[in-house]
Amino acid sequence: MARTRARDHGVMIGDLPTGPYNAITDVEGVLVGHATLISDGDTPARTGVTVIMPNERRIFHERVLGNAFVLNGAGELSGITQVHEWGLIETPIALTNTMSVGTCSRGVVDYMLNRHAEIGDDHDVVIPIVGECDDSWLNDVSGQHIRPGHVQQAINAAASGRVPEGNVGAGTGMITCDLKAGIGTSSRVIEIGDDRFTVGVLVLSNFGTLNQLRVDGLPFGRYLERQGWEEVEKRRVNYGSIICVVATDAPLTPHQLGRIAKRAALGIGRCGSTANHGSGEIVLAFSTKNVVPRSSAVLRYSWDVLADRAINPLYVATIDATEEAILNALFAAETMIGRYGRVAPALPLDLFKQFRAHWP
């Protein structure tokens, strides 16, 4: 039986309501798709690709505003140099393992060229946005299992509505605080004046150690250690990482989206991350409200923009949705056996129920 999400176990982060799917896809136009690779043999695969389409399949001609924040940089989100410079996102966003960033970049380029043959001729080249985390504890990352076609597979699967979480797509081989995790998502709906806006977050979660894990502020990881979980085999070499993508339909400038991205880091910290020396905590944020047309005939455009003093509720929504997205990755993921027989255990729901019974 499939595992369920954090809210199904009594974990309610914050007071704001969620969108109908409690997912990044609650932001209208945002699609998510996965390609999952699981195989055994001499080079066992526990990996995959996850793709986020910011405004359905119109991103080349209708670029969205974006920005990024790097809390700790022992990781990669290729393409963010241009995002910082232009404040624009103009390709699908792909997530994968560390050794497959180049392959996924090629896959995004192949997709863009197949749809827009004018790239590099009538229009400028594109620089794909590809984020990574290290899944080498479970996955034979040197086996180079990801192919450009897996990006197309994830794009073809991209849809609105419910988003599969845990051991799927790029999250297939990922671990958080020594427990199986991977892909997680959440959303919040806020009101600013007479307007309603949605903030959605998707994470590729792969950070931390068991004793750091906190659930709604309480030290569940230390509780597990007291129950004997300190003997569970743990990865010792890599620190892990997290890539966080924040989407909103609120009208924000790139500068404001940079401030939103920084708040997502607070949500990561709530779950126990200390952004270790060898870890990469990188956040990308974008707004679907205002688009920048590619047409060279357009010499002027205007935006509807929220005042800076009005965006505090968006900060709260971002922090809460980020925290819950990480917890959803943990609660949804199932135990996985990877290379060398290594076991990444699922979050133990029986022990969580005991722990939950003593919450204040």
NUZANU-14523 format. One line per 10 residues: number of its first residue (from 1); their letters; for each residue y, x, z of C-alpha. Coordinates in Angstrom, 1 decimal, always signed. Layout:
<atoms>
NUM) a) Y,X,Z  ...;
</atoms>
This chain:
<atoms>
1) martrardhg) +0.0,+0.0,+0.0  +3.4,+1.3,-0.9  +5.6,+2.5,+1.9  +8.9,+0.7,+2.6  +12.5,+1.8,+3.3  +14.4,+2.6,+6.5  +15.7,-0.9,+7.0  +12.2,-2.3,+7.0  +11.7,-0.3,+10.2  +14.8,-1.3,+12.1;
11) vmigdlptgp) +17.1,+1.5,+11.0  +20.5,+0.0,+10.2  +23.1,+2.6,+9.4  +26.6,+1.5,+10.0  +28.1,-2.0,+9.8  +29.0,-2.4,+6.1  +26.8,-4.6,+3.9  +24.7,-3.2,+1.1  +24.6,-4.2,-2.5  +21.7,-6.4,-3.7;
21) ynaitdvegv) +19.4,-3.5,-4.3  +20.8,-1.1,-1.7  +20.8,+1.5,-4.5  +23.2,+3.5,-6.6  +22.4,+1.0,-9.4  +24.4,-1.6,-7.5  +27.4,+0.0,-9.1  +27.6,-1.9,-12.4  +26.6,+0.2,-15.4  +24.7,+2.9,-13.5;
31) lvghatlisd) +21.1,+3.4,-14.6  +18.4,+5.6,-13.1  +15.1,+6.7,-14.7  +12.3,+9.1,-13.6  +9.6,+11.2,-15.3  +6.9,+12.2,-12.8  +4.5,+15.1,-13.3  +1.4,+15.3,-11.1  -1.6,+17.4,-12.2  -4.1,+19.8,-10.8;
41) gdtpartgvt) -5.9,+22.9,-12.1  -4.8,+26.5,-12.1  -1.2,+25.6,-12.2  -0.8,+22.4,-10.2  +2.2,+20.3,-11.0  +4.1,+18.3,-8.4  +7.5,+17.9,-10.1  +9.6,+15.8,-12.4  +12.9,+14.8,-13.8  +15.4,+12.1,-12.6;
51) vimpnerrif) +18.2,+11.0,-14.8  +21.4,+9.1,-13.8  +23.3,+7.4,-16.6  +26.9,+6.8,-15.3  +27.9,+4.0,-17.7  +24.7,+2.8,-19.3  +24.4,+4.8,-22.6  +28.1,+5.1,-23.5  +28.9,+8.3,-21.7  +29.8,+10.4,-24.8;
61) hervlgnafv) +32.5,+8.1,-26.1  +33.5,+6.6,-22.8  +33.7,+9.5,-20.3  +34.1,+8.7,-16.7  +36.2,+10.5,-14.0  +34.4,+12.8,-11.6  +34.6,+15.7,-9.2  +32.2,+17.8,-7.1  +32.0,+19.5,-3.8  +29.9,+22.5,-2.7;
71) lngagelsgi) +29.1,+22.6,+1.0  +26.8,+25.6,+0.6  +26.2,+27.2,-2.7  +22.6,+28.5,-2.7  +21.7,+26.0,-5.4  +22.9,+24.8,-8.8  +24.6,+21.9,-10.4  +25.2,+23.2,-13.9  +28.2,+21.8,-15.7  +30.4,+21.3,-12.6;
81) tqvhewglie) +32.8,+24.1,-13.7  +34.0,+21.8,-16.4  +33.9,+18.8,-14.1  +36.3,+20.7,-11.8  +38.6,+21.7,-14.7  +38.7,+18.4,-16.6  +37.8,+15.8,-14.0  +35.4,+14.2,-16.5  +31.7,+13.6,-16.8  +30.5,+13.2,-20.4;
91) tpialtntms) +26.7,+13.6,-20.3  +23.8,+12.0,-18.4  +23.1,+13.7,-15.0  +19.7,+15.2,-14.7  +17.9,+16.4,-11.6  +14.8,+18.6,-11.5  +13.3,+21.7,-9.9  +15.1,+25.1,-9.7  +13.2,+26.8,-12.6  +13.7,+23.9,-15.0;
101) vgtcsrgvvd) +17.5,+23.6,-15.1  +17.7,+25.3,-18.5  +14.9,+23.1,-19.9  +16.5,+19.9,-18.7  +19.9,+21.1,-20.1  +18.2,+21.4,-23.5  +16.6,+18.0,-23.1  +20.0,+16.4,-22.4  +21.5,+18.3,-25.4  +18.6,+17.0,-27.6;
111) ymlnrhaeig) +19.3,+13.5,-26.5  +23.0,+13.8,-27.1  +22.6,+15.3,-30.6  +20.1,+12.7,-31.6  +22.7,+10.0,-30.7  +25.8,+11.8,-31.7  +25.3,+14.1,-34.7  +29.0,+14.8,-34.8  +28.8,+17.0,-31.7  +29.8,+20.6,-32.6;
121) ddhdvvipiv) +31.4,+19.4,-35.8  +33.8,+16.5,-35.6  +33.7,+16.7,-31.8  +33.5,+19.5,-29.3  +30.2,+20.7,-27.7  +28.9,+19.2,-24.5  +27.9,+20.9,-21.3  +25.1,+19.0,-19.5  +25.1,+18.4,-15.8  +21.8,+19.4,-14.3;
131) gecddswlnd) +21.1,+19.7,-10.5  +18.1,+21.3,-8.9  +16.2,+21.8,-5.7  +13.2,+24.2,-5.0  +9.9,+22.4,-5.0  +7.8,+25.6,-5.1  +6.0,+24.9,-1.8  +4.0,+22.1,-3.4  +4.6,+22.7,-7.1  +3.6,+25.7,-9.1;
141) vsgqhirpgh) +7.1,+26.2,-10.3  +6.2,+29.2,-12.4  +4.0,+27.0,-14.4  +7.0,+25.6,-16.2  +5.6,+22.1,-16.4  +8.9,+20.4,-17.4  +9.6,+20.0,-21.1  +12.7,+18.7,-22.8  +10.8,+15.6,-23.7  +10.5,+14.7,-20.0;
151) vqqainaaas) +14.3,+14.3,-20.0  +14.0,+11.8,-22.9  +11.2,+10.1,-21.0  +13.4,+9.7,-17.9  +16.3,+8.5,-20.0  +14.1,+5.9,-21.8  +13.0,+4.7,-18.4  +16.6,+4.4,-17.0  +17.3,+1.0,-15.8  +19.4,-1.0,-13.4;
161) grvpegnvga) +18.0,-2.8,-10.3  +15.5,-1.4,-7.9  +15.1,+2.4,-7.9  +11.7,+4.0,-7.1  +12.0,+6.4,-4.2  +10.1,+9.2,-2.5  +7.5,+11.1,-4.6  +9.0,+10.2,-8.0  +10.8,+12.1,-10.7  +12.6,+15.2,-9.5;
171) gtgmitcdlk) +11.6,+14.2,-5.9  +7.9,+14.5,-6.6  +7.5,+17.9,-4.9  +10.5,+17.8,-2.4  +10.4,+18.0,+1.4  +12.9,+17.2,+4.0  +12.7,+18.5,+7.6  +9.0,+19.5,+7.0  +8.1,+15.9,+6.0  +7.6,+14.6,+2.4;
181) agigtssrvi) +10.8,+13.2,+1.0  +12.3,+13.4,-2.5  +14.5,+10.7,-4.1  +16.4,+8.2,-1.9  +19.2,+5.8,-2.6  +21.5,+3.4,-0.8  +24.8,+1.5,-1.3  +27.6,-0.2,+0.5  +30.1,-2.9,-0.4  +33.6,-2.8,+0.9;
191) eigddrftvg) +36.8,-4.8,+0.7  +40.2,-3.3,+0.2  +42.9,-5.9,+0.1  +41.7,-8.7,-2.2  +39.3,-6.4,-4.1  +35.6,-5.7,-3.5  +34.1,-2.3,-4.4  +30.6,-0.8,-4.3  +29.7,+2.8,-3.4  +26.2,+3.9,-4.4;
201) vlvlsnfgtl) +24.5,+7.2,-3.5  +21.3,+8.9,-4.8  +19.9,+12.0,-3.3  +17.4,+14.6,-4.2  +16.5,+15.5,-0.6  +14.8,+18.8,+0.2  +16.5,+20.4,+3.2  +16.0,+21.3,+6.8  +13.3,+21.8,+9.5  +11.5,+19.3,+11.7;
211) nqlrvdglpf) +13.4,+20.0,+14.8  +16.7,+19.2,+13.0  +15.8,+15.7,+11.8  +17.9,+12.9,+13.2  +17.5,+9.2,+12.5  +20.6,+7.2,+13.2  +21.8,+10.0,+15.4  +18.7,+10.3,+17.5  +16.4,+13.4,+17.5  +13.3,+12.1,+16.0;
221) grylerqgwe) +12.2,+15.6,+14.8  +12.2,+17.0,+18.3  +10.3,+13.9,+19.4  +7.6,+14.7,+16.8  +7.4,+18.3,+18.0  +6.8,+17.1,+21.5  +3.9,+15.0,+20.1  +2.3,+18.1,+18.7  +3.8,+18.2,+15.2  +5.0,+21.7,+15.7;
231) evekrrvnyg) +1.6,+22.8,+14.5  +2.0,+21.2,+11.1  +2.1,+23.8,+8.3  +5.6,+24.5,+7.3  +7.3,+26.3,+4.5  +8.7,+29.6,+5.8  +10.4,+31.2,+2.8  +12.8,+28.8,+1.3  +15.4,+26.7,+3.1  +15.4,+23.8,+0.7;
241) siicvvatda) +18.5,+22.0,-0.6  +20.0,+18.6,-1.5  +21.8,+17.3,-4.5  +23.8,+14.1,-3.8  +25.3,+11.9,-6.5  +27.9,+9.3,-5.4  +29.0,+6.5,-7.8  +31.6,+3.9,-7.3  +33.5,+1.2,-9.2  +36.6,+1.8,-7.2;
251) pltphqlgri) +39.5,+3.1,-9.3  +39.9,+6.7,-8.2  +41.4,+9.9,-9.6  +39.4,+13.1,-9.9  +41.2,+14.4,-6.8  +40.3,+11.4,-4.8  +36.7,+11.7,-6.0  +36.6,+15.2,-4.7  +37.6,+13.9,-1.3  +34.8,+11.3,-1.5;
261) akraalgigr) +32.3,+14.0,-2.3  +33.3,+16.0,+0.8  +32.6,+12.9,+2.9  +29.0,+12.7,+1.5  +28.5,+16.1,+3.2  +29.1,+14.4,+6.6  +26.3,+12.0,+5.8  +24.0,+14.9,+5.1  +25.0,+16.5,+8.4  +24.2,+13.2,+10.3;
271) cgstanhgsg) +20.5,+13.6,+9.3  +20.4,+17.1,+10.8  +21.4,+19.5,+8.0  +23.3,+22.6,+9.1  +23.6,+23.9,+5.4  +21.6,+27.0,+6.1  +22.4,+30.3,+4.5  +19.8,+29.9,+1.8  +20.3,+26.2,+1.2  +22.3,+24.4,-1.5;
281) eivlafstkn) +24.2,+21.2,-0.5  +26.0,+20.0,-3.6  +27.7,+16.7,-4.2  +28.8,+15.1,-7.4  +31.0,+11.9,-7.4  +32.2,+9.7,-10.2  +34.0,+6.4,-10.8  +33.0,+3.9,-13.5  +36.3,+2.0,-13.3  +38.4,+4.2,-15.5;
291) vvprssavlr) +37.1,+5.8,-18.7  +38.7,+8.4,-21.0  +37.9,+7.7,-24.6  +36.9,+10.7,-26.7  +38.7,+9.5,-29.8  +41.3,+12.0,-30.8  +43.6,+9.2,-32.0  +44.2,+8.2,-28.4  +47.2,+10.1,-27.1  +48.0,+8.1,-24.1;
301) yswdvladra) +46.1,+5.9,-21.6  +46.8,+4.4,-18.2  +44.7,+4.0,-15.1  +44.5,+1.5,-12.2  +44.3,+3.8,-9.1  +44.0,+3.1,-5.4  +46.6,+4.5,-3.1  +45.3,+7.4,-1.0  +46.0,+5.5,+2.2  +43.7,+2.7,+1.1;
311) inplyvatid) +40.5,+4.7,+0.6  +39.4,+5.2,+4.2  +36.8,+2.4,+3.8  +35.3,+4.3,+0.9  +34.8,+7.3,+3.1  +32.9,+5.2,+5.6  +30.8,+3.7,+2.8  +30.0,+7.1,+1.3  +28.9,+8.7,+4.7  +26.7,+5.7,+5.6;
321) ateeailnal) +25.1,+5.4,+2.2  +24.4,+9.1,+2.0  +22.7,+9.1,+5.5  +20.6,+6.0,+4.6  +19.7,+7.4,+1.2  +18.2,+10.5,+2.8  +16.3,+8.3,+5.3  +15.0,+6.1,+2.5  +13.6,+9.2,+0.8  +11.7,+10.0,+4.0;
331) faaetmigry) +10.5,+6.6,+4.7  +9.4,+5.8,+1.1  +7.6,+9.1,+0.5  +3.8,+9.4,+0.9  +1.8,+12.4,+2.1  +1.3,+14.9,-0.7  -1.2,+17.7,-1.1  +0.1,+20.5,-3.4  -0.8,+23.9,-4.5  -3.0,+26.1,-2.3;
341) grvapalpld) -4.0,+22.9,-0.5  -0.6,+22.7,+1.3  +0.1,+19.3,+2.8  +3.5,+17.7,+3.1  +2.9,+14.8,+5.6  +4.7,+11.5,+5.3  +7.0,+10.5,+8.1  +4.5,+9.0,+10.7  +5.4,+5.4,+11.0  +3.2,+4.8,+14.1;
351) lfkqfrahwp) +5.1,+7.5,+16.0  +8.4,+6.3,+14.7  +7.6,+2.8,+16.0  +7.0,+4.4,+19.5  +10.2,+6.3,+19.2  +12.1,+3.3,+18.0  +11.0,+1.3,+21.1  +13.0,+3.6,+23.4  +16.2,+3.4,+21.4  +19.3,+2.4,+23.4;
</atoms>
